[in-house]
């Protein structure tokens, strides 16, 4: 396993980690400058942040600063209640692919969606099986476009608490089942994003990481699970403040040949989003060396 203690060469910052500092949005161009000033070599920006700053402007700034991407957040939300919703999802995912290509991302991360309408508080039905079928259908359709653009898709399984509204793919095993169904030859076009916050609890995790192998392991996201957790969406912990054995998890991933960035992704409305952005980035650097 790689030694992270001496530097932060393999640290990436998911830009949601510092998107709202002290109650104010921190614009993406400033985030990128702050990362580059600290020798952070990679980021994973969110689409809304990119749109606010301008896609072409962000691409130019990334090149000027020499910043790489560890992923692009996000595509997905494949479930729908009617034909119009299905078409809207497909159109939006194609746009996400094109944006990922413009920015030079190594993969487009997919949060697949839950019951249609549930995220807005109006679920169209309660058939989780039907939602999962729509997800598989949507990924299959997007995979053709992804192959044309040579942009890998990374399915991110989310914790089961999000099954109803954000993602009905909830274990690495489920995500890999979809990968094996749609890309049985392991072409590199379809894989998974392993987010510690979502999968750390899974008793099958080590075996499923081994099953994924190097071809399917496209991204690694790290943060910590706090005990107690005050908010299941926006109370993620800084690495070392919770109960996830992050070095062990990273060891499992790296044993399969993964040699990419460890991407810090923290949603923290009451803690880290209330601090100075530079302080948060400096803490990410220190904790990445010591706790990941």
Secondary structure by P-SEA (a helix, b strand, c coil): ccccccccccbbbccccccccccccccaaaaaaaaaaacccbbbbcaaaaaaacaaaaaaaaaaacccccccccccccccccaaaaaaaaaaaaaaaaaaaaacccbbbbcccccccccccccccccaaaaaaaaaaaaaaaaaaaaaacbbbbbbbccccccccccccccaaaaaaaaaaccccccccbbbbbbccccccccaaaaaaaaaccccccbbbbbbbcccccccccccccccccccaaaaaaaaaaaacccccbbbbbbcccccccccaaaaaaaaaaaaaccc
